[in-house]
Amino acid sequence: MVDDTDEFSDLCDDVLADMPPSKVPRLHCLIHRKLAVHDFISNSPVMEVNPHLVKQIRGSLLGHLTAVLGNDGLAANFMLLHLLSQVNGRVDNLAVGKLSLNLSCFSKESVSVFGNQITLAIKNLLPFTHHIPLTVDYLNAASLAPRKDYQLNRLVTGVLQLAEGSHLTVDETLLEAGTLNSVGVENARLLKDLMELQKVEYDFKYYKMEMATDVQLLILSEGKSNILPADLVLPFQPSSVDSAEPVAAEALEAWRWYLATLRSLPNSIEPELQKVIEDDLVAARQADRTLSSGDFSRIADNGAANVSELW
């Protein structure tokens, strides 16, 4: 049996492109509800949030991440913080709450093993994931930014037009020496802005408009990424190359619930924690006078994330 779905879709697009705007079918929305991550998790268990349950699920998830990462416990802990991070607020150009992670010291051989394991693990844990194998050719040709096509009178989707709460993994181990054309330079800038500002630029040809987003970014690279300056750069140091054990469906459902629930909880900083963060900021400033406001934001976010995640 031949699947004509794609051909039918292309035919519809062609027909609609030639129709005047007044003739194009429209969908009128009377009532709408913004969907949360929970709405996209199938078979999500109904559990009451309590410290004992959260601690138990956290322990099992951390053990799973440790196995996926070749028994690198430090990388597993920061991976968990990374998966729990989200943009909680914005102050000027600072996106508060994000935690982009750059795992370095990969080789083409190790990324073929651990890179695949990491990608699969994240795909099993989160509802929205995307993977970019970054090369010079990809940067020079990809359409990362959404753009308006005035001939078709519609917005053409870009790679970075991702749903809120999406996870994006960028594999830089395939990147080799080469020359970026104008498109490549622009795409590198778009990726950097997404990582630093959590914003995506929409191209309307005659003007550009920035849209706020919330995307978790993970970079796998041989050395520290020069294209994407992550909030945290961590050398990946596995001590085992054993494949991760198969995971029971019940455990996966519990981990998905844990990640979605903790990210949805309201954030607040108790006075005691606020004092700890302030002391850390003062000590960091005394040790390094070159720290920027972005550096201070990362220190504050990481300090708050460590304490709240342990809860």
C-alpha positions as CSV (number, residue, x, y, z in Angstrom):
1,M,0.0,0.0,0.0
2,V,1.4,3.4,-1.0
3,D,1.2,6.2,1.5
4,D,0.1,9.3,-0.4
5,T,0.0,11.6,2.7
6,D,3.0,13.6,1.8
7,E,1.9,14.0,-1.8
8,F,-1.5,15.1,-0.7
9,S,0.0,17.6,1.8
10,D,2.2,19.1,-0.9
11,L,-0.8,19.3,-3.3
12,C,-2.8,21.2,-0.6
13,D,0.1,23.6,0.0
14,D,0.3,24.3,-3.7
15,V,-3.5,24.9,-4.0
16,L,-3.5,27.2,-0.9
17,A,-0.5,29.1,-2.2
18,D,-2.4,30.1,-5.3
19,M,-5.6,31.1,-3.6
20,P,-6.3,34.6,-2.5
21,P,-6.1,35.2,1.3
22,S,-9.9,35.7,1.4
23,K,-10.4,32.1,0.2
24,V,-8.0,30.3,2.4
25,P,-9.8,28.3,5.1
26,R,-9.4,29.6,8.6
27,L,-9.7,28.2,12.1
28,H,-11.4,30.5,14.6
29,C,-10.6,29.8,18.3
30,L,-13.2,30.7,20.9
31,I,-11.5,29.2,23.9
32,H,-7.9,28.0,24.3
33,R,-5.7,26.6,27.1
34,K,-1.9,26.7,27.0
35,L,-0.6,23.2,27.3
36,A,2.2,22.4,29.8
37,V,4.8,19.7,29.6
38,H,2.6,17.4,31.7
39,D,0.0,17.3,28.9
40,F,2.5,15.7,26.5
41,I,3.7,12.9,28.9
42,S,1.8,9.7,28.2
43,N,0.7,7.5,31.1
44,S,2.0,10.1,33.6
45,P,1.4,8.8,37.1
46,V,-0.6,10.8,39.6
47,M,1.6,11.3,42.6
48,E,1.6,13.7,45.5
49,V,4.7,15.8,45.7
50,N,6.5,15.1,49.0
51,P,10.1,15.2,49.9
52,H,10.5,11.5,50.5
53,L,9.1,10.6,47.1
54,V,11.1,13.3,45.3
55,K,14.3,12.1,46.9
56,Q,13.6,8.5,46.0
57,I,12.9,9.2,42.4
58,R,15.8,11.6,42.2
59,G,18.2,8.9,43.4
60,S,17.0,6.4,40.8
61,L,17.2,8.9,38.0
62,L,20.7,10.0,39.0
63,G,21.8,6.4,39.0
64,H,20.4,6.0,35.5
65,L,22.2,9.1,34.3
66,T,25.4,8.0,35.9
67,A,25.2,4.7,34.0
68,V,24.4,6.5,30.7
69,L,27.4,8.7,31.3
70,G,29.9,5.9,31.9
71,N,29.9,6.2,35.7
72,D,30.9,9.9,35.5
73,G,29.0,10.9,38.7
74,L,29.9,14.6,38.4
75,A,28.6,14.8,34.9
76,A,25.4,13.0,35.9
77,N,24.7,15.5,38.7
78,F,25.2,18.5,36.4
79,M,23.2,16.8,33.7
80,L,20.3,16.4,36.2
81,L,20.5,20.1,37.1
82,H,20.6,20.9,33.4
83,L,17.4,18.9,32.7
84,L,15.7,20.7,35.6
85,S,16.6,24.2,34.4
86,Q,14.2,26.6,32.8
87,V,13.9,30.3,32.3
88,N,12.1,31.6,35.4
89,G,12.3,35.3,34.6
90,R,14.1,38.0,32.6
91,V,16.1,41.0,33.7
92,D,17.1,43.2,30.8
93,N,18.9,40.8,28.5
94,L,19.5,38.1,31.1
95,A,17.4,35.0,31.1
96,V,17.3,33.9,34.7
97,G,17.2,30.2,35.5
98,K,18.8,28.7,32.3
99,L,21.7,26.3,32.6
100,S,23.3,25.4,29.3
101,L,25.9,22.6,29.6
102,N,28.9,21.9,27.5
103,L,30.4,18.3,27.9
104,S,33.9,18.4,26.5
105,C,36.7,15.9,26.0
106,F,34.7,13.8,23.5
107,S,36.3,12.2,20.5
108,K,34.7,10.9,17.4
109,E,35.0,7.4,18.8
110,S,33.6,8.1,22.3
111,V,30.7,10.3,21.0
112,S,29.6,7.4,18.8
113,V,29.0,5.4,22.0
114,F,28.1,7.9,24.7
115,G,26.7,10.5,22.4
116,N,24.1,8.1,21.2
117,Q,23.4,6.9,24.8
118,I,22.9,10.5,26.0
119,T,20.7,11.4,23.0
120,L,18.5,8.4,23.5
121,A,18.3,8.9,27.3
122,I,17.2,12.5,26.9
123,K,14.7,11.5,24.2
124,N,13.1,9.0,26.6
125,L,12.9,11.5,29.5
126,L,11.6,14.7,27.8
127,P,8.7,15.2,25.4
128,F,10.4,17.7,23.1
129,T,13.9,17.0,21.9
130,H,16.0,18.0,18.9
131,H,19.5,17.1,17.8
132,I,21.9,19.1,15.5
133,P,25.0,17.4,14.1
134,L,27.0,20.6,13.7
135,T,29.2,20.9,10.6
136,V,30.5,23.8,8.5
137,D,28.2,22.6,5.6
138,Y,25.2,22.5,8.0
139,L,25.8,26.0,9.2
140,N,26.3,27.3,5.6
141,A,23.0,25.8,4.4
142,A,20.6,25.4,7.3
143,S,17.5,27.6,7.8
144,L,17.7,28.1,11.5
145,A,15.6,31.3,11.8
146,P,11.9,31.3,10.9
147,R,11.3,33.7,8.0
148,K,8.3,35.3,6.3
149,D,7.7,34.3,2.7
150,Y,5.7,37.1,1.2
151,Q,5.0,35.3,-2.0
152,L,3.2,32.5,-0.2
153,N,2.1,34.9,2.6
154,R,3.1,32.6,5.3
155,L,5.8,32.1,8.0
156,V,8.4,29.4,7.0
157,T,9.4,27.3,10.0
158,G,13.1,27.5,11.1
159,V,15.1,24.8,13.0
160,L,15.2,27.0,16.1
161,Q,11.4,27.5,16.2
162,L,11.1,25.1,19.0
163,A,8.3,24.6,21.5
164,E,8.7,26.0,25.0
165,G,10.5,23.6,27.2
166,S,12.3,21.8,24.3
167,H,15.8,20.3,24.7
168,L,18.4,20.9,22.0
169,T,21.6,18.8,21.7
170,V,24.4,20.1,19.5
171,D,27.1,17.7,18.5
172,E,30.2,19.7,17.7
173,T,32.5,16.6,17.3
174,L,31.8,16.6,13.6
175,L,33.0,20.2,13.2
176,E,36.1,20.5,11.1
177,A,38.1,23.4,9.7
178,G,36.3,25.3,7.0
179,T,35.0,28.7,5.8
180,L,31.6,30.0,6.9
181,N,29.7,32.0,4.3
182,S,27.3,34.8,5.2
183,V,24.5,32.3,6.0
184,G,26.9,30.3,8.2
185,V,28.0,33.4,10.2
186,E,24.4,34.4,10.7
187,N,23.4,30.8,11.8
188,A,26.3,30.8,14.3
189,R,25.1,34.1,15.7
190,L,21.5,32.8,16.0
191,L,22.7,29.7,17.9
192,K,24.8,31.9,20.3
193,D,21.9,34.3,20.9
194,L,19.6,31.3,21.7
195,M,22.1,30.0,24.2
196,E,23.0,33.3,25.9
197,L,19.7,35.3,25.6
198,Q,17.1,32.5,25.1
199,K,15.7,34.4,22.2
200,V,15.0,33.4,18.6
201,E,15.2,36.0,15.8
202,Y,12.3,35.9,13.2
203,D,13.2,37.3,9.8
204,F,10.4,39.3,8.2
205,K,12.8,40.4,5.4
206,Y,12.2,44.2,6.0
207,Y,12.7,43.9,9.7
208,K,13.6,41.3,12.3
209,M,11.8,40.5,15.5
210,E,13.2,38.7,18.6
211,M,10.9,36.2,20.3
212,A,11.5,34.9,23.8
213,T,11.9,31.2,24.2
214,D,12.9,28.5,26.8
215,V,15.2,25.8,25.3
216,Q,17.7,23.7,27.2
217,L,21.0,23.5,25.3
218,L,23.5,20.6,25.6
219,I,26.8,20.8,23.6
220,L,29.0,17.7,23.0
221,S,32.5,18.8,21.9
222,E,36.1,17.8,21.8
223,G,37.3,21.0,23.6
224,K,35.5,23.9,25.0
225,S,33.1,25.2,22.3
226,N,34.2,28.4,20.7
227,I,30.9,28.9,18.9
228,L,28.5,28.3,21.8
229,P,29.6,29.7,25.1
230,A,27.7,27.5,27.6
231,D,27.0,28.5,31.2
232,L,28.9,25.4,32.4
233,V,31.8,23.6,30.7
234,L,32.6,20.2,32.1
235,P,35.2,17.7,31.0
236,F,33.5,14.3,30.3
237,Q,35.4,11.6,32.1
238,P,33.7,8.2,31.8
239,S,35.3,5.2,33.6
240,S,33.2,2.5,32.0
241,V,32.0,1.8,28.4
242,D,29.3,-0.6,29.3
243,S,25.9,0.0,27.7
244,A,23.2,1.3,30.0
245,E,20.7,-1.3,31.2
246,P,17.2,-1.4,29.8
247,V,14.8,0.7,31.9
248,A,11.4,-0.4,33.1
249,A,8.4,1.5,31.8
250,E,7.3,2.4,35.4
251,A,10.7,3.9,36.1
252,L,10.6,6.0,33.0
253,E,7.2,7.3,33.8
254,A,8.3,8.3,37.3
255,W,11.4,10.1,36.0
256,R,9.3,12.0,33.4
257,W,6.9,13.0,36.2
258,Y,9.8,14.1,38.4
259,L,11.4,16.3,35.7
260,A,8.1,17.8,34.6
261,T,6.7,18.4,38.1
262,L,9.9,20.0,39.6
263,R,10.2,22.3,36.6
264,S,6.5,23.4,37.1
265,L,6.8,24.2,40.8
266,P,7.0,27.9,41.7
267,N,10.5,29.2,42.5
268,S,11.3,31.2,45.7
269,I,14.5,31.9,47.5
270,E,14.4,31.7,51.3
271,P,16.3,34.4,53.3
272,E,18.9,31.8,54.4
273,L,19.6,30.7,50.8
274,Q,19.6,34.3,49.6
275,K,22.4,35.1,52.2
276,V,24.4,32.1,51.0
277,I,24.1,33.2,47.4
278,E,25.1,36.8,48.3
279,D,28.2,35.6,50.1
280,D,29.2,33.4,47.1
281,L,28.8,36.4,44.8
282,V,30.9,38.6,47.0
283,A,33.6,36.0,47.3
284,A,33.6,35.4,43.5
285,R,33.8,39.1,42.9
286,Q,36.8,39.4,45.2
287,A,38.5,36.5,43.6
288,D,37.9,37.8,40.0
289,R,37.2,41.4,39.3
290,T,36.5,40.6,35.6
291,L,33.2,38.8,36.3
292,S,30.3,40.2,34.3
293,S,26.6,40.4,35.2
294,G,26.0,37.2,33.2
295,D,28.6,35.4,35.3
296,F,26.9,36.6,38.4
297,S,23.5,35.4,37.1
298,R,25.0,31.9,36.4
299,I,26.5,31.7,39.9
300,A,23.1,32.7,41.5
301,D,21.2,30.3,39.3
302,N,23.5,27.4,40.0
303,G,23.4,28.0,43.8
304,A,19.6,28.2,43.9
305,A,19.3,25.1,41.6
306,N,21.6,23.0,43.8
307,V,19.6,23.7,46.9
308,S,16.1,23.5,45.4
309,E,16.9,20.3,43.5
310,L,18.2,18.6,46.6
311,W,14.8,19.3,48.2
